[in-house]
């Protein structure tokens, strides 16, 4: 039902006051379902991203340690290029390649070219 501007504003003000008093904002059942689904999806995406970020950071730390132990400071110079790699599978492969690598050039060739 359409109300003239003044009564509509009064109605809105009265409805806002009513909701605040009872702390019961009106949400239609379908809106509540959408809200719950959106929150669940957001939480799931956040957990997935958090696990991926934590895994990637762990791989960077392992690679850094491996490069330091095997090649010293020159090995650590590869870390900026390593950090440009974000694919966990590629980082896993690089980490496993450190121990058998005969030299740093072998490892450099496994990384994408510098930008």
N, C-alpha and C positions, 0 to 999 in steps of 0.2 A: 504494500500500500504506500503510495507516495504522499508525503506530508509537505506542507508549505515549509520554507526554510527555517523560520523561527521555531515552530513546534518540533521540527526534526532535530534541531540543535538541542532543544530542551530535552527531548527524548534521549538523545545520545548521552548528554550529561547525566541524566537520571540513571540510565543503564550503566554507565561507567561507575557512578557512585554505588549503585546496587551491587555490581560485581566486586568492587573493592571491599565493600563491607563484608561480604560473604566469602571472599577469596575464591570465587567460583567463576572464572571467566568462561564464557560460553564457547565450547568447541563442539562442532557437529561430530557425530560418531565417525563419519568417513574421514574428517580432518584428523581426528585422534588416531585412526588407523594409519593414515599417511604419515603423521608425525612419528609414530612408533616405528614404522617401516624405515623412514628416513634416518632416525636415530640409530637403529640397528645396523643399517647399511654403513653409516658413517663410522660407527664403532668398529665394524669388521674391516673397513678399508684402513682405518687408523692402525689396527693391530697388524694387518698385512704389511703396511708401509714401515711400521716400527720394526718388525722382524727383519725385513729386507735391509733397512738402514743399519740395524745392529749387526747383521751378518756381513754386510759390505765393510763396515768399520772394522770388524774382527779380521776379515781377510786382509785389509790394508795393513793392520798391525802385524799379522803373521808374515806378510810379504816383506814389510820393512825390517823385521827382525831377521828373516832369512837372508835378505840382501846385505844387512850389516854384518852378520856372522860370517858369511861366505866371502864377501867382496870388500868389506869395510866402507870407508867414505865414498869411493866411486860407485859402489852399489846403491848407496842411499841417494845418489844424484839421479837415479831412475824414478824415484818416488813421485815427482810431479807428473810424469807420463803414466805411471801406474794409477794414480788417483784420477786420471782422465777416463779410465776404464770403469764403467759402472755395472757391467754385466757380471753377476756373481759366478756364473759358469766360467767365463773367461778369466776371472781372478783366481778361481780354483785351479785352473789349468796352469796359470802363470806360477802360482805358489808351488805346485808340484814340479814345475820345470826348474826351479832354483837349484835344488840339490844336484841333479845330474848335469846341469849346464857347465860346459868346460870353461866358459868365459862370459863376460858381460855382453859382448856383441851378440851372442846366441840369444840372450834374454831381450836385448834391445829389439831384435828382429821379431819378437813375439808381440811387441806393443804397437799400437797404431802410431803412425808418424806424428811428429810434433806439429802443432798448428802454427 
